[in-house]
């Protein structure tokens, strides 16, 4: 395991290859009904994808859509690394962190 690179050390191509491999493994786990393994692999691919996104594209106080949850919105209080800290709108307003790869702007740039 010592020969594995951290996501922060990978090139864009290595990250894309890693994400594709994780998604394929997740698909197979889902087909086999191994729910726990599927969830772990899905989360790993989301984390790897966070390293393909520029944190500078996200702004404190802005509201974003949460990918995979179309009716849920997230307001960023602050960014730390590849995570946006804030809360879901319409929720209990408890602070949580989401990988920035899960957030989409309300207005998509064309």
C-alpha positions, 0 to 999 in steps of 0.5 A, a space after each residue: 500500500 505504500 506505493 499508492 499515491 495520494 489524490 493530491 499527488 496524482 496528475 489529471 490523467 491519473 485521477 481520471 483513470 482512478 475515477 474510471 476504475 473506482 466507478 467500474 468496481 462500484 458498478 460491479 459491487 452494485 450488480 453483486 448486491 454488495 451495498 457497503 462496498 458500492 458506497 465506499 467506492 462511490 465515495 472514493 470516486 467523489 473524493 478523487 473527482 474533487 481534485 479535478 475541481 478548482 476550489 477557487 470556483 466556489 465562493 463563501 456565502 453562495 448557494 449550490 445544488 447538491 449532485 445526486 439530490 436535485 431538490 437540495 441546496 447547500 450554502 458554503 460558509 467556508 472552504 478547507 482543502 477540497 471540502 466546502 463547509 456549510 449547511 443544507 438549505 431548508 434543513 436543520 442548519 447543522 454544519 457539514 462538509 461536502 466534497 466540492 465535486 458534489 456541488 454544482 452552480 445554480 446557474 450553469 455556465 454555457 
